[in-house]
Each structure stands twice: as structure tokens, then as C-alpha cells.
């Protein structure tokens, strides 16, 4: 008899803005690049990951980095904790 193994899929969402200067100006472009993964070949990153998880009836846990939390909090106070 085989014992079932539990596996947890975790994803660390990182966004690189190249430096801390003008973070509010640089963040939107970096967000779309690293979270949505826009390219000439299609959308990858988070949309592709969610598509693969859904296709295989899997779930994942996603962690947002401090830069993401700080920037989102500054844009929509009280909505992101």
C-alpha cells in the first residue's frame, strides 16, 4: 500500500525595479513585467502559473514581497494588509 505524500507549492512573487530611486514611477512597468509576464509570445509569470495549476486541479500559496505590499498600500490605503 502506498502512503499519500502531501506537497505544498509555494510561489514568491518578486518585482525588481532596478533601484529604489523613483520607485513609484518604476513600479507599474516592473509589476506588469514580473507579475503578468507580458511578452511577444504571450503572457507568462502569474497568469501562466495559474493556468497550469488550474489545468491540473492544483492549488498554490503565493507570497508577496515587501515592495509589492508597500506600493499597493500607497495606492489603495486600507485595501492591502
C-alpha positions as CSV (number, residue, x, y, z in Angstrom):
1,X,0.0,0.0,0.0
2,X,1.3,3.4,-0.9
3,X,1.2,6.3,1.5
4,X,0.0,9.7,0.2
5,X,2.6,12.4,0.2
6,X,1.4,16.0,0.7
7,X,3.2,18.6,-1.4
8,X,2.9,22.3,-1.0
9,X,3.5,24.5,-4.0
10,X,4.7,27.9,-2.9
11,X,5.5,30.9,-5.1
12,X,7.5,34.0,-4.0
13,X,6.4,37.0,-6.1
14,X,9.3,39.3,-6.6
15,X,9.4,42.5,-8.5
16,X,12.7,44.2,-9.5
17,X,12.7,47.9,-10.2
18,X,16.5,48.2,-10.7
19,X,16.9,50.6,-7.8
20,X,15.0,52.3,-5.0
21,X,15.0,55.7,-6.8
22,X,11.7,56.8,-8.3
23,X,10.1,53.6,-7.1
24,X,6.5,54.9,-7.7
25,X,7.4,55.7,-11.3
26,X,9.2,52.4,-12.0
27,X,6.9,50.1,-10.2
28,X,4.0,49.9,-12.7
29,X,6.2,48.7,-15.5
30,X,8.0,46.3,-13.3
31,X,4.8,44.9,-11.9
32,X,3.4,44.2,-15.4
33,X,6.7,42.6,-16.4
34,X,7.3,40.4,-13.4
35,X,3.7,39.6,-12.4
36,X,1.9,39.4,-15.7
37,X,4.9,38.4,-17.7
38,X,3.9,40.2,-20.9
39,X,6.0,39.3,-23.9
40,X,5.6,39.0,-27.7
41,X,5.0,35.3,-27.2
42,X,2.2,35.8,-24.7
43,X,1.5,36.3,-21.0
44,X,3.6,34.1,-18.6
45,X,4.6,34.6,-15.0
46,X,1.5,34.6,-12.8
47,X,-1.2,34.1,-15.5
48,X,0.6,31.1,-16.9
49,X,1.3,29.7,-13.4
50,X,-2.4,29.9,-12.5
51,X,-3.4,28.3,-15.8
52,X,-1.1,25.4,-15.2
53,X,-2.3,25.0,-11.6
54,X,-6.0,25.1,-12.7
55,X,-5.4,22.7,-15.6
56,X,-4.0,20.2,-13.1
57,X,-6.5,20.9,-10.3
58,X,-3.7,22.1,-8.1
59,X,-3.5,24.9,-5.5
60,X,-0.6,27.1,-4.6
61,X,0.3,29.6,-1.9
62,X,1.6,32.9,-3.2
63,X,3.8,35.3,-1.1
64,X,4.1,39.0,-2.0
65,X,7.4,40.8,-1.4
66,X,7.7,43.9,0.7
67,X,8.0,46.2,-2.3
68,X,4.7,44.9,-3.7
69,X,2.9,45.4,-0.3
70,X,4.3,48.9,0.2
71,X,3.5,50.1,-3.3
72,X,0.0,48.7,-3.3
73,X,-0.7,50.1,0.2
74,X,0.4,53.5,-1.0
75,X,-2.0,53.3,-4.0
76,X,-5.1,52.0,-2.2
77,X,-5.0,52.6,1.6
78,X,-6.8,50.0,3.7
79,X,-7.2,47.5,0.9
80,X,-4.0,45.6,1.3
81,X,-2.7,44.4,4.6
